[in-house]
Amino acid sequence: MDHDTTLLLGLDGLAVTKVVAAGDGPQEGPVVYLATADERARLCPQCGVAAVRMKEWVTTRPRDLPVAGRCCALRWRKRRWCCDQASCSRRTFTEQVPQVPARSRLTTRLRQATGAAVGDGGRTVIQSARDHGVSWPIVSAAFTEHARRVLPAQPAPVAVLGIDEIRRGRPHWVLDEGTGTWTTTVDRWHTGFVDLSGDQGLLGQVEGRTVAAVTGWLDQRDAAWRTGVAFVAIDMCSIFKSAVRAALPHVTLVVDHFHVVQLANTALTEIRRRLTVQVRGRRGRKGNREWELRNRLTRSAARMHARQLDPMVDDLQALPARLGAPILAAWNAKEDLLDLLALARTHPDRTVIAERLFRCYDRCAASGLPELERLATTVETWWPEILAFLRTGITNAGSEGTNRVIKTTARDAYGFRNPENQRLRTRCTTTRRGRGCLNPA
């Protein structure tokens, strides 16, 4: 036995007897001959009694990871034993070790490496299969086993929970011939739950964007877990609001300010487009100043220089009164709302909040524009959640970032057919930082 070579190979229970140099081919590596070094390999796998009578010698060729950058061809010469126990139905068996189980053509560490490359390395299944020289089904099964090993069965308690949906693909429908109705078998939406206060990443996903889907996932958590949640960040979705109120009545709901700003910009864009059609009789195009300022109108004035801001206001005032004045009023209302949201993380006094909120409401009401009145109504409906954002500064940016990673994973895989496999891949990918797989150290 070559002890040093055995240590270099690192297969527990197997010892290197000799190594033959590589052939002349560019893809040929050295041939490593192995022998059994673990006495437990002669234990019958069924009754556990050590065998004393050998039947024959068997040579197997398991495949392993490269050693020192070279793919080695393994040759394991092992015994086939006879089990002489009368109560055991197993008559013969071959030797096996944990790294090379019985009837396995791959070592255990090779299988684990293929699965870890997908779950922790960010590779696709076909890329991992190509790199390790195995088939797609082997890598897929290895990844499933790896995910079940590294992902916790239940998420740890969180203080701030983020809920957001992401579009998965096209829905699938099935006709119920008895009732004549169509039912959904695969939903187009996935709802994700993200840890916004820790590093757990994506806690889980459910198929669908309904109250039952959200409350079902929350009800699966124990009472202590649900009690530990203090804040839940959502977008302006009444479905999530109803589900959280039903499953977690004690938490404080927080609306992500990004969606509030998006509503204000959408209202401003709708006003500009509607007035352009009414005044010019067509859509805006190059040469129309309000169309050329469309991107600048949706920017925050706090992030604009005076040499950009002042000419924009002058150009809007120079437009026809039926066109420029309403657009300028809508822009001012949008800026009033942004000034209100800018109070977050500054510990504002309630009088300051009330003053800026009144100014926004007053501007929307005085404009007489239906889009701004609708915006003011939406802000009033969601004001408790918006006020919670002003006081806590909690956003749903973690959920949005997780959705970006989910989309990237789906594009790399050219889509997923199986929703369960997609949720498993998604959760492994989005929890790599919390599991330490993205830390070079």
C-alpha positions as CSV (number, residue, x, y, z in Angstrom):
1,M,0.0,0.0,0.0
2,D,1.2,3.5,-0.8
3,H,0.2,5.5,2.2
4,D,1.1,9.0,0.8
5,T,-0.9,8.4,-2.4
6,T,-3.8,7.1,-0.4
7,L,-3.9,10.3,1.6
8,L,-3.7,12.4,-1.6
9,L,-6.6,10.5,-3.1
10,G,-8.7,10.9,0.0
11,L,-11.3,8.2,-0.4
12,D,-12.0,6.9,3.1
13,G,-12.0,3.1,3.3
14,L,-9.9,2.6,0.2
15,A,-6.1,2.3,-0.2
16,V,-4.0,2.8,-3.3
17,T,-2.0,-0.2,-4.3
18,K,-0.3,1.2,-7.4
19,V,-0.6,4.0,-10.0
20,V,0.0,3.4,-13.7
21,A,1.1,6.4,-15.8
22,A,-1.2,8.1,-18.2
23,G,-1.5,7.0,-21.8
24,D,-0.6,9.0,-24.9
25,G,-4.1,10.5,-25.4
26,P,-4.7,14.1,-24.3
27,Q,-7.8,13.0,-22.3
28,E,-6.2,10.0,-20.6
29,G,-5.2,10.2,-17.0
30,P,-3.3,7.9,-14.7
31,V,-4.9,4.6,-13.6
32,V,-5.2,4.2,-9.9
33,Y,-5.6,0.7,-8.5
34,L,-7.5,0.5,-5.2
35,A,-8.0,-2.1,-2.4
36,T,-10.4,-2.2,0.5
37,A,-8.9,-0.9,3.7
38,D,-12.0,-0.8,5.9
39,E,-12.9,-4.1,7.7
40,R,-16.5,-2.9,8.0
41,A,-16.9,-3.5,4.2
42,R,-17.2,-7.2,4.9
43,L,-20.3,-6.7,7.0
44,C,-23.5,-8.0,5.4
45,P,-25.7,-5.0,4.5
46,Q,-28.8,-6.9,5.6
47,C,-28.0,-8.7,8.8
48,G,-24.8,-6.9,9.8
49,V,-22.7,-10.0,10.5
50,A,-19.2,-10.1,9.2
51,A,-18.6,-12.6,6.4
52,V,-15.8,-15.2,6.6
53,R,-16.2,-17.0,3.3
54,M,-15.2,-15.3,0.0
55,K,-16.9,-16.2,-3.3
56,E,-14.9,-14.3,-5.9
57,W,-12.9,-11.1,-6.8
58,V,-14.7,-8.3,-8.6
59,T,-13.1,-5.2,-10.3
60,T,-15.2,-2.1,-10.5
61,R,-14.5,1.3,-12.2
62,P,-16.0,4.1,-10.2
63,R,-15.7,7.7,-11.4
64,D,-14.3,10.4,-9.2
65,L,-13.4,14.0,-9.1
66,P,-10.1,15.1,-10.7
67,V,-7.0,14.8,-8.5
68,A,-4.5,17.6,-8.9
69,G,-6.3,18.8,-12.0
70,R,-6.2,15.4,-13.7
71,C,-9.0,12.9,-14.1
72,C,-7.9,9.6,-12.7
73,A,-9.3,6.2,-13.8
74,L,-10.0,4.2,-10.7
75,R,-9.9,0.4,-10.5
76,W,-11.2,-1.1,-7.3
77,R,-10.5,-4.8,-6.9
78,K,-12.8,-6.0,-4.1
79,R,-14.3,-9.2,-2.8
80,R,-17.7,-10.7,-3.2
81,W,-18.6,-12.3,0.2
82,C,-21.0,-15.1,1.1
83,C,-23.3,-14.6,4.0
84,D,-23.7,-17.9,5.9
85,Q,-26.4,-16.8,8.3
86,A,-29.4,-19.0,8.0
87,S,-31.8,-16.2,9.0
88,C,-30.5,-13.8,6.4
89,S,-32.0,-13.9,2.9
90,R,-29.0,-12.1,1.4
91,R,-26.7,-14.8,0.0
92,T,-23.8,-12.8,-1.5
93,F,-22.7,-9.2,-1.4
94,T,-19.8,-7.1,-2.6
95,E,-17.7,-4.8,-0.4
96,Q,-18.8,-1.2,-0.2
97,V,-17.6,2.0,1.6
98,P,-19.4,5.3,2.2
99,Q,-17.6,7.0,-0.6
100,V,-18.5,4.2,-3.1
101,P,-21.8,2.6,-2.3
102,A,-22.9,-0.7,-3.8
103,R,-23.9,-0.5,-7.5
104,S,-22.7,3.0,-7.7
105,R,-20.7,4.1,-10.7
106,L,-19.9,7.5,-9.1
107,T,-18.2,8.3,-5.9
108,T,-20.3,10.1,-3.3
109,R,-18.2,13.2,-3.4
110,L,-18.6,13.5,-7.2
111,R,-22.4,13.4,-6.8
112,Q,-22.2,16.0,-4.0
113,A,-20.0,18.2,-6.1
114,T,-22.4,18.2,-9.1
115,G,-25.3,19.1,-6.8
116,A,-23.3,21.8,-5.0
117,A,-22.2,23.4,-8.3
118,V,-25.9,24.0,-9.0
119,G,-27.1,25.0,-5.6
120,D,-24.0,27.0,-4.4
121,G,-22.0,27.7,-7.5
122,G,-24.8,29.2,-9.5
123,R,-24.4,26.9,-12.5
124,T,-27.2,25.4,-14.5
125,V,-27.9,21.7,-14.4
126,I,-26.6,21.1,-17.9
127,Q,-23.5,23.2,-17.2
128,S,-22.6,21.2,-14.1
129,A,-23.3,17.9,-16.0
130,R,-20.9,19.0,-18.8
131,D,-18.2,20.1,-16.4
132,H,-18.3,16.9,-14.4
133,G,-18.9,14.5,-17.3
134,V,-22.2,13.1,-16.1
135,S,-25.7,13.1,-17.3
136,W,-28.5,15.6,-16.7
137,P,-30.7,13.3,-14.6
138,I,-27.7,12.5,-12.3
139,V,-27.0,16.2,-11.6
140,S,-30.7,17.0,-11.1
141,A,-31.1,14.3,-8.5
142,A,-27.8,15.3,-6.8
143,F,-29.0,18.9,-6.7
144,T,-32.3,17.9,-5.1
145,E,-30.5,15.9,-2.4
146,H,-28.1,18.8,-1.9
147,A,-30.9,21.3,-1.5
148,R,-32.7,19.1,1.0
149,R,-29.5,18.8,3.0
150,V,-28.5,22.5,3.2
151,L,-31.9,24.2,3.3
152,P,-33.6,24.2,6.7
153,A,-37.0,22.5,7.0
154,Q,-38.4,25.5,8.9
155,P,-37.1,29.1,8.6
156,A,-35.7,30.8,11.7
157,P,-37.7,33.5,13.4
158,V,-37.7,36.9,11.7
159,A,-38.6,40.4,12.9
160,V,-39.3,42.0,9.5
161,L,-41.0,39.9,6.8
162,G,-41.2,40.9,3.2
163,I,-44.0,39.6,0.9
164,D,-43.9,40.1,-2.9
165,E,-45.0,38.3,-6.0
166,I,-43.2,37.5,-9.2
167,R,-44.5,36.3,-12.5
168,R,-43.5,32.7,-13.2
169,G,-44.8,32.0,-16.7
170,R,-48.0,31.1,-18.4
171,P,-50.9,29.5,-16.5
172,H,-52.1,26.0,-17.2
173,W,-55.9,25.3,-17.2
174,V,-57.8,22.1,-17.0
175,L,-61.5,21.6,-18.0
176,D,-63.7,19.9,-15.4
177,E,-66.1,17.9,-17.6
178,G,-68.5,17.4,-14.7
179,T,-69.1,21.1,-13.9
180,G,-67.9,22.5,-17.2
181,T,-65.5,25.0,-15.5
182,W,-61.9,25.6,-16.0
183,T,-59.5,25.3,-13.0
184,T,-55.8,26.4,-12.7
185,T,-53.3,23.6,-12.4
186,V,-50.2,25.8,-12.7
187,D,-50.5,29.5,-11.7
188,R,-48.6,32.3,-13.4
189,W,-47.6,33.9,-10.1
190,H,-45.3,32.9,-7.3
191,T,-45.5,34.6,-3.9
192,G,-42.2,34.9,-1.9
193,F,-41.5,35.5,1.7
194,V,-38.2,37.2,2.4
195,D,-36.3,37.9,5.6
196,L,-35.7,41.7,5.6
197,S,-34.1,41.8,9.1
198,G,-31.5,39.0,8.8
199,D,-29.5,37.1,6.2
200,Q,-31.8,34.1,5.6
201,G,-32.9,35.5,2.2
202,L,-35.9,33.8,0.6
203,L,-37.7,31.9,3.3
204,G,-40.1,30.1,1.0
205,Q,-42.4,30.4,-2.0
206,V,-46.0,29.4,-2.7
207,E,-47.8,29.1,-6.0
208,G,-50.4,31.6,-6.6
209,R,-51.2,35.2,-5.5
210,T,-54.3,34.7,-3.4
211,V,-55.2,35.2,0.3
212,A,-55.4,31.4,0.8
213,A,-51.9,30.9,-0.6
214,V,-50.4,33.6,1.7
215,T,-52.3,32.6,4.8
216,G,-51.6,28.9,4.1
217,W,-47.8,29.5,4.2
218,L,-48.0,31.6,7.3
219,D,-50.3,29.1,9.1
220,Q,-47.7,26.4,8.6
221,R,-45.3,28.3,10.9
222,D,-45.7,27.7,14.6
223,A,-47.2,30.2,17.1
224,A,-43.8,31.4,18.4
225,W,-42.6,32.2,14.8
226,R,-45.7,34.2,14.0
227,T,-45.6,36.0,17.2
228,G,-42.0,37.1,16.6
229,V,-42.8,38.9,13.4
230,A,-43.2,42.6,14.2
231,F,-43.3,44.3,10.7
232,V,-44.5,43.1,7.3
233,A,-43.4,45.0,4.2
234,I,-45.7,44.7,1.1
235,D,-46.5,46.6,-2.0
236,M,-49.9,48.3,-2.5
237,C,-51.7,45.0,-2.9
238,S,-55.0,44.5,-1.1
239,I,-54.6,40.7,-1.3
240,F,-51.5,40.7,0.8
241,K,-53.0,43.2,3.2
242,S,-56.0,41.0,3.8
243,A,-53.9,37.9,4.2
244,V,-51.5,39.5,6.7
245,R,-54.4,40.9,8.7
246,A,-56.0,37.5,8.9
247,A,-52.9,35.5,9.7
248,L,-50.8,38.1,11.6
249,P,-53.2,40.6,13.2
250,H,-50.6,41.9,15.6
251,V,-48.0,43.1,13.1
252,T,-47.5,46.5,11.6
253,L,-48.0,46.7,7.9
254,V,-45.5,48.9,6.0
255,V,-46.0,49.9,2.3
256,D,-42.9,50.2,0.2
257,H,-42.4,53.8,-0.8
258,F,-41.2,52.8,-4.3
259,H,-44.7,51.8,-5.3
260,V,-46.1,55.1,-4.0
261,V,-43.6,57.0,-6.1
262,Q,-44.5,54.8,-9.1
263,L,-48.2,55.6,-8.7
264,A,-47.4,59.3,-8.7
265,N,-45.2,59.1,-11.8
266,T,-47.9,57.0,-13.5
267,A,-50.6,59.6,-12.7
268,L,-48.3,62.4,-14.1
269,T,-47.6,60.4,-17.3
270,E,-51.3,59.7,-17.8
271,I,-52.1,63.4,-17.4
272,R,-49.5,64.4,-19.9
273,R,-50.6,61.9,-22.5
274,R,-54.3,62.7,-22.1
275,L,-53.8,66.4,-22.4
276,T,-51.5,66.0,-25.4
277,V,-54.2,64.1,-27.3
278,Q,-56.9,66.6,-26.3
279,V,-54.9,69.7,-27.3
280,R,-52.9,68.4,-30.3
281,G,-55.3,65.7,-31.5
282,R,-52.5,63.1,-31.5
283,R,-49.9,61.5,-29.4
284,G,-46.8,63.4,-28.4
285,R,-43.7,63.2,-30.6
286,K,-40.4,64.9,-31.2
287,G,-40.8,68.6,-31.3
288,N,-43.5,68.7,-28.6
289,R,-41.8,70.1,-25.5
290,E,-44.0,68.2,-23.0
291,W,-43.0,64.9,-24.8
292,E,-39.3,65.8,-24.8
293,L,-39.5,66.4,-21.0
294,R,-41.3,63.1,-20.3
295,N,-38.2,61.6,-18.5
296,R,-37.2,64.7,-16.7
297,L,-40.8,65.1,-15.3
298,T,-40.6,61.7,-13.5
299,R,-37.2,62.5,-11.9
300,S,-37.1,63.9,-8.3
301,A,-36.4,67.6,-8.1
302,A,-34.1,67.0,-5.2
303,R,-31.8,65.1,-7.6
304,M,-31.8,67.7,-10.4
305,H,-29.5,70.7,-10.9
306,A,-30.9,74.1,-11.1
307,R,-29.8,74.4,-14.8
308,Q,-32.2,71.4,-15.5
309,L,-35.0,72.3,-13.2
310,D,-35.5,76.0,-14.0
311,P,-35.6,75.6,-17.8
312,M,-38.1,72.7,-17.4
313,V,-40.5,74.9,-15.4
314,D,-40.1,77.8,-17.9
315,D,-40.8,75.5,-20.8
316,L,-44.0,74.1,-19.2
317,Q,-45.2,77.7,-18.5
318,A,-44.5,78.6,-22.1
319,L,-46.8,75.9,-23.4
320,P,-50.5,76.5,-24.1
321,A,-52.4,77.1,-20.8
322,R,-54.6,74.0,-21.4
323,L,-51.5,71.9,-21.7
324,G,-48.7,73.3,-19.6
325,A,-50.5,74.5,-16.5
326,P,-52.1,71.1,-15.7
327,I,-48.8,69.2,-16.3
328,L,-47.0,71.6,-14.0
329,A,-49.7,71.2,-11.3
330,A,-49.4,67.4,-11.6
331,W,-45.6,67.7,-11.3
332,N,-45.8,69.9,-8.2
333,A,-48.3,67.4,-6.6
334,K,-45.8,64.6,-7.3
335,E,-43.0,66.6,-5.7
336,D,-45.2,67.3,-2.7
337,L,-45.7,63.5,-2.2
338,L,-41.9,62.9,-2.6
339,D,-41.3,65.6,0.0
340,L,-43.6,63.7,2.3
341,L,-41.8,60.4,1.7
342,A,-38.4,62.1,2.3
343,L,-39.3,62.4,6.0
344,A,-38.6,58.7,6.5
345,R,-35.6,57.8,8.8
346,T,-35.5,61.4,10.0
347,H,-37.8,60.9,13.1
348,P,-40.2,63.6,11.9
349,D,-42.6,65.4,14.2
350,R,-46.2,64.7,13.6
351,T,-46.9,68.4,12.8
352,V,-44.4,68.3,10.0
353,I,-46.0,65.1,8.6
354,A,-49.5,66.6,8.8
355,E,-48.3,69.8,7.1
356,R,-46.8,68.1,4.1
357,L,-49.7,65.6,3.8
358,F,-52.2,68.5,3.7
359,R,-50.1,70.3,1.1
360,C,-50.2,67.2,-1.1
361,Y,-54.0,66.7,-0.6
362,D,-54.7,70.4,-1.2
363,R,-52.6,70.4,-4.5
364,C,-54.4,67.4,-5.8
365,A,-57.9,68.7,-4.9
366,A,-57.2,72.2,-6.4
367,S,-56.0,70.8,-9.7
368,G,-59.3,69.3,-10.6
369,L,-57.5,66.5,-12.5
370,P,-59.1,63.0,-12.0
371,E,-55.8,61.3,-12.0
372,L,-54.5,63.4,-9.1
373,E,-57.8,62.9,-7.2
374,R,-57.4,59.1,-7.7
375,L,-53.8,59.4,-6.4
376,A,-55.0,61.3,-3.3
377,T,-57.7,58.7,-2.7
378,T,-55.1,55.9,-2.9
379,V,-52.8,57.7,-0.5
380,E,-55.7,58.2,1.9
381,T,-56.6,54.5,1.7
382,W,-53.1,53.3,2.5
383,W,-52.1,56.1,4.8
384,P,-51.6,54.0,8.0
385,E,-49.2,51.8,6.1
386,I,-47.4,54.8,4.5
387,L,-47.2,56.4,8.0
388,A,-45.5,53.2,9.2
389,F,-42.9,53.6,6.5
390,L,-42.2,57.2,7.6
391,R,-41.7,56.2,11.2
392,T,-39.7,53.0,10.6
393,G,-38.0,53.5,7.2
394,I,-38.6,49.8,6.4
395,T,-38.7,49.0,2.6
396,N,-39.3,46.0,0.6
397,A,-36.1,46.4,-1.4
398,G,-34.9,43.0,-0.2
399,S,-37.9,41.3,-1.8
400,E,-37.3,43.2,-5.1
401,G,-33.6,42.2,-5.1
402,T,-34.6,38.6,-4.5
403,N,-37.0,38.8,-7.5
404,R,-34.2,40.0,-9.7
405,V,-32.1,36.9,-8.7
406,I,-35.1,34.7,-9.4
407,K,-35.5,36.1,-12.9
408,T,-31.8,35.7,-13.6
409,T,-31.9,32.1,-12.5
410,A,-34.9,31.4,-14.7
411,R,-33.2,33.0,-17.7
412,D,-30.0,31.0,-17.2
413,A,-32.1,27.8,-17.1
414,Y,-34.1,28.8,-20.1
415,G,-37.3,28.5,-18.0
416,F,-38.6,25.8,-15.8
417,R,-41.3,23.3,-16.5
418,N,-41.7,22.0,-13.0
419,P,-42.8,24.7,-10.5
420,E,-41.6,22.7,-7.5
421,N,-38.1,22.4,-9.0
422,Q,-38.1,26.1,-9.8
423,R,-38.9,27.0,-6.2
424,L,-36.1,24.7,-5.0
425,R,-33.6,26.2,-7.3
426,T,-34.8,29.7,-6.4
427,R,-34.4,29.2,-2.7
428,C,-31.0,27.7,-3.0
429,T,-29.8,30.6,-5.2
430,T,-31.2,33.3,-3.0
431,T,-29.9,31.9,0.2
432,R,-26.3,31.5,-0.9
433,R,-25.1,34.7,0.9
434,G,-26.7,33.6,4.2
435,R,-25.1,30.1,3.9
436,G,-21.6,31.7,3.2
437,C,-21.3,30.5,-0.4
438,L,-20.6,34.1,-1.7
439,N,-17.9,34.9,0.7
440,P,-14.5,34.4,-0.9
441,A,-12.8,34.0,2.5
